[in-house]
Structure formats: structure tokens, C-alpha cells
Amino acid sequence: MLQLRRAEILAVGTFPLAYLFAGLGYDYFYYFSNGLPQKNVPWPLGRGTSSWVANSQSDLLQQKNLTLVSISLASGLILAGVDWFLGQ
């Protein structure tokens, strides 16, 4: 039961940091894969894909948010799984 609680804590605790780094990675990947668009210069030099507001590019914003949440959840579950496997 303690191992399950530890896995839960790791999975939930990883989410905010994974979301942050996934967002940074997404911005840089989008910037370089789309021909270096000047309006999407990533942080720290620009706003990146944060310039997508819900009204103007809602389809891109929804796709970005689903991608970031998926990556963050997967990262937390993978970290919890690796911790459980190494703890055995």
C-alpha cells in the first residue's frame, strides 16, 4: 500500500514540472519545424505559442493543450513506473 501511495505522489507531483518543460519543448519544436515564424519566437525572446488566444486560433490552442496534458500525464506515470521497478 505504501508503494502505491509513493507512485501516486510521484505521478501527481511530476505533472506541474512536466507541463512546464513540455510547454517549452512544444514552443521550440513548433518554432523550428514551421520555418522560424517571427510571431512565434519562443521564450525568453518572445511569447511563443502563448500568443494563440482562444478566439483567433482555438483549434491550434486545443491541440497544444491536449498534447501538453498527455505528455505530462505520461511523464508522471513513466516516472512512477520506473521508481516502482527500481524499488523492487
C-alpha positions as CSV (number, residue, x, y, z in Angstrom):
1,M,0.0,0.0,0.0
2,L,2.9,2.4,0.7
3,Q,4.3,1.7,-2.8
4,L,1.0,2.6,-4.4
5,R,0.9,5.9,-2.4
6,R,4.5,6.7,-3.3
7,A,3.6,6.1,-7.0
8,E,0.6,8.4,-6.7
9,I,2.7,11.1,-5.1
10,L,5.4,10.9,-7.8
11,A,2.8,10.9,-10.6
12,V,0.9,13.8,-9.3
13,G,4.0,15.8,-8.2
14,T,5.6,15.4,-11.6
15,F,2.7,16.9,-13.5
16,P,3.4,20.6,-13.0
17,L,7.1,20.4,-13.9
18,A,6.5,18.1,-16.8
19,Y,3.8,20.5,-18.0
20,L,6.2,23.4,-17.8
21,F,9.0,21.6,-19.7
22,A,6.6,20.1,-22.2
23,G,5.3,23.6,-23.0
24,L,8.8,24.9,-23.5
25,G,9.7,22.0,-25.7
26,Y,6.4,22.4,-27.7
27,D,7.2,26.1,-28.3
28,Y,10.7,25.4,-29.6
29,F,9.6,22.4,-31.7
30,Y,6.8,24.4,-33.2
31,Y,9.1,27.4,-33.9
32,F,11.8,25.3,-35.6
33,S,9.6,23.0,-37.5
34,N,7.5,25.8,-39.1
35,G,10.3,27.8,-40.6
36,L,11.1,30.2,-37.7
37,P,7.9,32.3,-37.8
38,Q,8.7,35.7,-36.2
39,K,5.3,35.9,-34.4
40,N,6.0,32.7,-32.5
41,V,9.5,33.3,-31.2
42,P,9.8,31.1,-28.0
43,W,10.6,32.2,-24.5
44,P,12.7,34.0,-23.4
45,L,12.8,36.2,-26.5
46,G,9.1,36.1,-27.3
47,R,5.7,34.8,-26.3
48,G,5.9,31.6,-28.4
49,T,2.6,29.8,-28.9
50,S,1.1,31.7,-25.9
51,S,0.1,34.3,-28.5
52,W,-2.6,31.9,-29.6
53,V,-5.7,33.1,-27.9
54,A,-9.0,31.1,-27.7
55,N,-10.7,33.3,-30.3
56,S,-8.2,33.6,-33.1
57,Q,-6.6,30.1,-33.2
58,S,-8.8,27.9,-31.0
59,D,-8.1,24.7,-32.9
60,L,-4.3,25.1,-32.5
61,L,-4.7,26.0,-28.9
62,Q,-6.8,23.0,-28.1
63,Q,-4.4,20.7,-29.9
64,K,-1.5,22.2,-27.9
65,N,-3.2,21.9,-24.6
66,L,-4.2,18.2,-25.2
67,T,-0.6,17.5,-26.3
68,L,0.9,19.1,-23.2
69,V,-1.5,17.3,-20.8
70,S,-0.9,14.0,-22.5
71,I,2.9,14.4,-22.3
72,S,2.7,15.5,-18.6
73,L,0.5,12.6,-17.6
74,A,2.6,10.1,-19.5
75,S,5.8,11.5,-17.9
76,G,4.3,11.2,-14.4
77,L,3.2,7.6,-15.0
78,I,6.5,6.6,-16.5
79,L,8.4,8.1,-13.6
80,A,6.2,6.3,-11.1
81,G,6.7,3.0,-13.0
82,V,10.4,3.4,-13.1
83,D,10.5,4.2,-9.4
84,W,8.4,1.2,-8.6
85,F,10.5,-1.1,-10.8
86,L,13.8,0.1,-9.3
87,G,12.4,-0.2,-5.8
88,Q,11.6,-3.9,-6.2
